[in-house]
Amino acid sequence: MSETNLYPGLNLGGGHGEAHEQAENTVFGFWVFLMSDLIIFGILFASYASYLDPIGLAGGPGPQDLFDIKSVAIQTAFLLVGGVAYGGVSLAVKYEQERARIIGWLLLCAVLGAGFLFFEVRDFLTQAGKGGIPQASGWLSSYWTLVGLHGVHVFSGILWILAMIAQLSARGVDDVVKVRLSMLGVFWHFLDLVWVGIFSFVFLVPLA
């Protein structure tokens, strides 16, 4: 397996021995698992689209009344820069840099993820204050479900990052930690991919 590299981008390199072998199988399997999550998001995107009309708004507030595109742009910057920062984690692991550097990159990812969540929660509270609560319309129910579910994933990713920092501190950069960091990287970048769809379809299209 190490000679063929069946899954480009998911391998650590032959110099990592068993960790390289495990990553090519385990991480690919995790990526396949995430595709089931993508199906859920796809259903929520379709639901959101079906309610984006006057009937779906039910006379309640709409995108023009609730969305703060500047705040959404800030959230997007936080999340995408966080994805770039995780590239630092992957490179540090692949080229066997010291544990402290890997932890530093992970902390940066966690801080950027927390910044994203801060602005997202602030937006939800502001929208609720304007009457934009999930019960107000089918569109708002689908909006809160779609965007909120992504936010829950980001929060879960931050908890996973903190868990990996604890494991790095206790175990060092062993084979198990390398594979788990590779899986976390797939998950973290997956959140970027979903958010690009949310930013484009949920926030930009209704305001165009």
Residue pairs with C-beta under 8 A, 6 or more apart in sequence:
1 21
1 24
1 25
2 11
2 14
2 20
2 21
2 24
3 14
5 11
5 24
6 24
6 28
7 24
7 27
7 28
10 23
10 24
10 27
10 28
10 31
10 182
10 186
11 20
11 23
11 24
12 19
12 20
12 23
12 93
12 94
12 178
12 182
13 20
13 94
14 20
15 96
16 23
16 94
16 175
16 178
17 175
18 175
19 175
19 178
19 179
22 175
22 179
23 178
23 179
23 182
26 179
26 183
27 179
27 182
27 183
27 186
30 183
30 186
30 187
31 186
34 186
34 187
34 190
37 153
37 190
38 190
38 194
40 149
41 146
41 149
41 150
41 194
41 197
44 142
44 145
44 146
44 149
45 146
45 197
45 201
47 142
47 145
47 146
48 139
48 142
48 143
48 146
48 201
48 202
49 201
50 56
50 142
51 57
51 137
51 138
51 139
51 141
51 142
52 139
52 206
56 137
56 138
56 139
56 142
57 137
57 139
58 136
58 137
58 138
58 139
59 137
60 131
60 132
60 136
60 137
60 139
60 140
61 127
61 130
61 131
61 132
61 136
61 140
62 139
62 206
63 203
63 206
63 207
64 206
64 207
65 130
65 132
66 127
66 130
66 132
67 203
67 206
67 207
68 123
68 126
69 203
69 204
69 207
71 119
71 122
71 123
72 123
72 199
72 203
74 119
75 116
75 119
75 120
75 123
75 195
76 195
76 199
78 112
78 113
78 115
78 116
78 119
79 112
79 113
79 116
79 154
79 191
79 192
79 195
80 192
80 195
81 112
82 108
82 109
82 112
82 113
82 116
82 188
82 192
83 188
83 189
83 191
83 192
85 105
85 108
85 109
85 112
86 105
86 109
86 184
86 185
86 188
86 189
88 105
88 108
89 102
89 105
89 106
89 109
89 181
89 185
90 181
90 182
90 185
91 97
92 101
92 102
92 105
93 102
93 173
93 178
93 181
93 182
96 173
99 168
99 169
99 172
99 173
102 168
102 173
102 181
103 165
103 168
103 169
106 161
106 164
106 165
106 168
107 165
109 161
109 188
110 158
110 161
110 162
110 165
113 154
113 155
113 157
113 158
113 161
114 158
116 154
117 151
117 154
117 155
117 158
120 147
120 151
121 151
124 144
124 148
127 133
132 140
133 140
133 144
134 140
134 141
134 143
134 144
134 145
135 141
143 202
146 198
146 202
147 198
147 202
150 191
150 194
150 195
150 198
153 191
153 194
154 191
157 184
157 187
157 188
157 191
160 184
160 187
161 184
164 177
164 180
164 181
164 184
167 177
167 180
168 177
171 177
